[in-house]
Amino acid sequence: MTARRWLVLAVPAYFLFGFGLYWLVGPDGSGDGPVAVASAPSTTTTSTTTNPTTTTTTTLPPPRTARLLFTGDLLPHGSVRNAGLLADGNGWDFAPLYQEVAPLISGADLAICHMETPISADDTGLSGYPMFNAPRAFAAAALAVGYDGCSLASNHSYDQGASGAVDTQNVFEELGLRWAGMARSVDEDLEPRLYDVNGITIAHLSATYGLNGFVLPADRGYLVDLIEPSTIIEEARIARQAGAEFVVVSLHWGNEYRHEPTAAQNDWLAQILPSDEIDLVIGHHAHVVQPVDQVGDEWVVFGLGNFLSNQSSNCCVTASQDGMIATVEILEDDDGGFSVVGVHYIPTWVDRGDGYLIRLAEPGRSDVPSGTANALAASFERTQAVVSSRLGPVDGLTIGFGLEPTVSPEAVEQ
């Protein structure tokens, strides 16, 4: 993982963390007040065995636990790119657009973004929709606000051809950001993307339904991973053999602007998630949020929505401004395996009227203009209705406003 660096940002009062609380909100929007976040015991467990001649005491370590965080589509439309332009017009800085959400991102044990588009190696040939190419600063901002890595497989991954796919990965490597879903060689494609998270080895895979009609060269299919359930399961198996204890698969799937998962999504999920090799599926691409659900004891976040974009009402549905931060709590069991013990979702909204800030869509905010507060409340209602349409607090799915970081500022290298 990258070293955590805490950013001093102007954030609302509800980001005064430290009491281990979050707001438990039911399907009707009612709040049950602050509830302690479930966590692993902080002390060791002692087991004593006695026989007539000896007494043996075994000290067991506490179970390992981690909080994983995921966000949706990052799309460098022209207006978004202009929002990050420096005052002198010489370069970009997109990190300020994350100022409200950065404490949550940097506070997670593992934070994964979805970088939907190619990144230019030298800030030339920049473009927006429909053939994207973003400045290096667009990726650099992800690192600055606390992401450890990103999923890269999307329908736009091949917008700039093979050279663009390679350039994107070179930029990530130079910045020190990890990635999944693309590779520059056969050997790199076979190498699992592993993270050491609180002593837990977590693997990340990424794949997309297609490439907007582009076809990869026959001898370079490794450039972008496409959704093929048997291949994904085999990659997960390779990751397990390399030491992975928990495997996350990011899938770029679904129909744009459709909240309900498609038949293809359900079919792929039925083939992938029940596999013993895979523990969690995280989805994106629809540009609107989709439900959170379970298959047996395993979880799927069908669609995270847009996190940063300019899909305005001129082209797209109002809900394309909505997104969410999904945080997933995992806990070690007595056998040394890991399971998800809770999922929190935090609604977000792209404020196109105020410099494309990624806002926390929490009702009742008084720190923003009344018009913005009303829009945030409406966004919250839309997101809550969709995301919690299948599960709720009794299942372990809760709204995570007030969720505290899992690390303290004092414990982080400055």
Stockholm file with secondary structure:
# STOCKHOLM 1.0

chainA/1-414         MTARRWLVLAVPAYFLFGFGLYWLVGPDGSGDGPVAVASAPSTTTTSTTTNPTTTTTTTLPPPRTARLLFTGDLLPHGSVRNAGLLADGNGWDFAPLYQEVAPLISGADLAICHMETPISADDTGLSGYPMFNAPRAFAAAALAVGYDGCSLASNHSYDQGASGAVDTQNVFEELGLRWAGMARSVDEDLEPRLYDVNGITIAHLSATYGLNGFVLPADRGYLVDLIEPSTIIEEARIARQAGAEFVVVSLHWGNEYRHEPTAAQNDWLAQILPSDEIDLVIGHHAHVVQPVDQVGDEWVVFGLGNFLSNQSSNCCVTASQDGMIATVEILEDDDGGFSVVGVHYIPTWVDRGDGYLIRLAEPGRSDVPSGTANALAASFERTQAVVSSRLGPVDGLTIGFGLEPTVSPEAVEQ
#=GR chainA/1-414 SS CCCCCCCCCCCCGGGCCCSCEEEEECTTSCEEEEEECCCCCSSCEEEEEECSSCEEEEEECCCCEEEEEEEEEECCCHHHHHHTBCTTSSSBCCGGGGTTTHHHHHHSSEEEEEECSCBCSSSCSCBCTTSCBBCHHHHHHHHHTTCCEEECCSTTTTTTHHHHHHHHHHHHHHHTCEEESBCSSHHHHHSCCEEEETTEEEEEEEEESCCTTCCCCTTCGGGBCBCCHHHHHHHHHHHHHTTCSEEEEEEECSCTTCCSCCHHHHHHHHHHTTSTTCCEEEEECSSSBCCEEEETTEEEECCBBEEECCCCTTTSCGGGGEEEEEEEEEEECTTSCEEEEEEEEEEEEEEGGGTTEEEECCTTCCSSCHHHHHHHHHHHHHHHHHHTSSCCGGGTEEECTTCCCSSCGGGSCC
#=GC SS_cons         CCCCCCCCCCCCGGGCCCSCEEEEECTTSCEEEEEECCCCCSSCEEEEEECSSCEEEEEECCCCEEEEEEEEEECCCHHHHHHTBCTTSSSBCCGGGGTTTHHHHHHSSEEEEEECSCBCSSSCSCBCTTSCBBCHHHHHHHHHTTCCEEECCSTTTTTTHHHHHHHHHHHHHHHTCEEESBCSSHHHHHSCCEEEETTEEEEEEEEESCCTTCCCCTTCGGGBCBCCHHHHHHHHHHHHHTTCSEEEEEEECSCTTCCSCCHHHHHHHHHHTTSTTCCEEEEECSSSBCCEEEETTEEEECCBBEEECCCCTTTSCGGGGEEEEEEEEEEECTTSCEEEEEEEEEEEEEEGGGTTEEEECCTTCCSSCHHHHHHHHHHHHHHHHHHTSSCCGGGTEEECTTCCCSSCGGGSCC
//
